[in-house]
């Protein structure tokens, strides 16, 4: 049912022959969203032949909007996405789609399933259910690649994931390249 979701269908159609990377996190400093975007930027710098071929969607529902620090963090992440898009976009391609609102669970499951890779790269975290949700949503005949922070609790359980140090932009960018390949 999730794959029939109209939003997922529109997303798939908008990708044409492009690869999709997904990140889903609540707005929190521990999630490393800004570092993840910078690693994706490094990937774009290192792989100019991939411009136009890969789209990264980051879903970050608004949370704790009454706390000034979270408003500032949301602004910083939006600025990073905007700067990267400004540097790399083309008429028919935007490298980052930053969604700052809640997305239904059925829609997320469908997005996880169509995504070629997931970036779950917290700076520190507990179990991290997004990693497990991504794995559970995969098509067993054509699964995507999970790029996972070694600092996520799930790293001890998901032995098929590509483990990264999210502070190391170069190795995370290389992991993104490997996941897309």
C-alpha positions as CSV (number, residue, x, y, z in Angstrom):
1,X,0.0,0.0,0.0
2,X,2.8,2.4,0.8
3,X,4.3,2.1,-2.7
4,X,0.9,3.2,-4.1
5,X,0.9,6.4,-2.0
6,X,0.4,9.3,-4.5
7,X,3.2,11.4,-3.0
8,X,5.7,8.5,-3.3
9,X,4.5,7.9,-6.9
10,X,5.1,11.6,-7.7
11,X,8.5,11.4,-6.1
12,X,9.5,8.4,-8.1
13,X,8.2,10.0,-11.4
14,X,10.2,13.2,-10.6
15,X,13.4,11.2,-10.3
16,X,13.3,9.9,-13.9
17,X,16.6,7.9,-14.1
18,X,18.1,9.4,-11.0
19,X,19.3,7.7,-7.8
20,X,17.7,8.7,-4.5
21,X,19.4,9.2,-1.2
22,X,17.2,9.7,1.9
23,X,17.8,11.1,5.4
24,X,15.0,11.3,8.0
25,X,15.6,12.9,11.3
26,X,14.0,15.0,13.9
27,X,15.6,18.4,14.3
28,X,18.4,17.8,16.9
29,X,22.1,18.6,17.0
30,X,22.9,15.0,17.8
31,X,21.6,13.9,14.4
32,X,24.4,15.4,12.4
33,X,22.2,16.7,9.6
34,X,24.5,19.7,8.8
35,X,27.6,17.4,8.7
36,X,25.7,15.0,6.4
37,X,24.8,17.7,4.0
38,X,28.5,18.8,4.0
39,X,29.5,15.2,3.2
40,X,27.0,15.1,0.4
41,X,28.5,18.4,-0.9
42,X,32.0,16.8,-0.8
43,X,30.5,13.9,-2.7
44,X,29.3,16.3,-5.4
45,X,32.6,18.1,-5.5
46,X,34.5,14.8,-5.9
47,X,32.1,13.3,-8.5
48,X,31.1,16.0,-11.0
49,X,30.0,13.2,-13.4
50,X,27.2,12.5,-11.0
51,X,25.7,15.9,-11.1
52,X,22.1,15.6,-12.3
53,X,22.1,11.8,-11.5
54,X,21.6,11.8,-7.7
55,X,19.0,13.5,-5.5
56,X,19.3,13.7,-1.7
57,X,16.0,14.2,0.2
58,X,16.3,15.2,3.8
59,X,13.0,15.0,5.8
60,X,13.3,16.9,9.1
61,X,9.9,17.6,10.8
62,X,9.8,20.8,12.8
63,X,10.1,20.2,16.5
64,X,10.5,22.3,19.6
65,X,9.8,25.5,17.6
66,X,9.3,27.4,20.8
67,X,13.0,26.8,21.6
68,X,15.2,29.5,20.0
69,X,18.2,27.1,19.6
70,X,16.0,24.8,17.4
71,X,14.8,27.7,15.3
72,X,18.5,28.7,14.8
73,X,19.5,25.1,13.9
74,X,16.6,24.9,11.4
75,X,17.8,28.1,9.8
76,X,21.4,26.8,9.6
77,X,20.4,23.6,8.0
78,X,18.1,25.3,5.5
79,X,21.0,27.7,4.7
80,X,23.4,24.9,4.1
81,X,20.9,23.1,1.8
82,X,20.3,26.4,0.0
83,X,24.0,27.1,-0.4
84,X,24.7,23.6,-1.8
85,X,21.7,23.9,-4.2
86,X,22.8,27.3,-5.3
87,X,26.3,26.0,-6.1
88,X,25.4,22.8,-7.9
89,X,21.8,23.0,-9.2
90,X,20.9,23.1,-12.9
91,X,17.8,24.0,-14.7
92,X,16.4,20.5,-14.4
93,X,18.1,19.2,-11.2
94,X,18.3,20.3,-7.6
95,X,20.7,18.1,-5.5
96,X,19.0,18.5,-2.1
97,X,15.3,18.5,-1.4
98,X,14.9,19.7,2.1
99,X,11.5,18.9,3.6
100,X,10.9,20.7,7.0
101,X,7.5,19.2,7.9
102,X,6.0,16.0,9.1
103,X,5.6,13.2,6.5
104,X,3.1,10.3,7.1
105,X,4.7,7.0,8.2
106,X,3.2,5.2,5.1
107,X,4.8,7.8,2.9
108,X,8.1,7.5,4.6
109,X,8.0,3.7,4.2
110,X,7.4,4.2,0.5
111,X,10.2,6.7,0.2
112,X,12.5,4.3,2.1
113,X,11.6,1.5,-0.3
114,X,12.4,3.6,-3.5
115,X,15.6,5.1,-2.0
116,X,18.8,3.7,-3.3
117,X,20.6,4.7,-0.2
118,X,19.8,6.1,3.3
119,X,22.1,8.3,5.3
120,X,21.7,7.7,9.0
121,X,24.7,9.5,10.4
122,X,24.1,10.8,13.9
123,X,27.0,12.3,15.9
124,X,25.7,10.3,18.9
125,X,22.5,8.3,19.2
126,X,20.6,5.6,20.8
127,X,19.3,2.7,18.7
128,X,18.1,4.9,15.8
129,X,14.9,3.4,14.5
130,X,15.2,5.2,11.1
131,X,18.1,2.8,10.2
132,X,15.9,-0.2,11.1
133,X,12.8,1.2,9.3
134,X,14.9,1.7,6.2
135,X,16.2,-1.9,6.2
136,X,12.7,-3.2,6.9
137,X,11.2,-1.3,4.0
138,X,13.7,-2.6,1.4
139,X,12.7,-4.8,-1.6
140,X,14.6,-8.0,-0.9
141,X,15.3,-8.4,-4.7
142,X,16.9,-5.0,-5.0
143,X,17.7,-3.5,-1.6
144,X,19.2,-0.1,-1.0
145,X,22.4,0.7,0.9
146,X,22.4,1.9,4.5
147,X,25.2,4.4,5.3
148,X,25.3,4.3,9.1
149,X,27.2,6.2,11.7
150,X,29.3,4.0,13.9
151,X,28.0,6.1,16.8
152,X,24.4,4.9,16.3
153,X,23.3,2.0,18.5
154,X,22.0,0.2,15.5
155,X,25.6,-0.1,14.1
156,X,26.2,-3.0,16.4
157,X,23.2,-4.9,15.0
158,X,23.1,-4.0,11.3
159,X,26.2,-5.7,10.1
160,X,25.4,-5.2,6.4
161,X,25.5,-1.4,6.8
162,X,28.4,0.8,5.5
163,X,29.7,2.3,8.7
164,X,31.1,5.8,8.8
165,X,32.5,8.4,11.2
166,X,30.1,11.3,10.5
167,X,32.8,13.8,11.5
168,X,35.0,12.6,8.6
169,X,33.5,14.3,5.5
170,X,35.9,12.6,3.1
171,X,35.1,9.0,4.2
172,X,31.4,9.8,4.4
173,X,31.5,11.2,0.9
174,X,33.3,8.1,-0.3
175,X,30.7,5.9,1.4
176,X,28.0,7.9,-0.4
177,X,29.8,7.3,-3.7
178,X,30.1,3.5,-3.0
179,X,26.4,3.3,-2.0
180,X,25.3,5.0,-5.2
181,X,27.6,2.8,-7.3
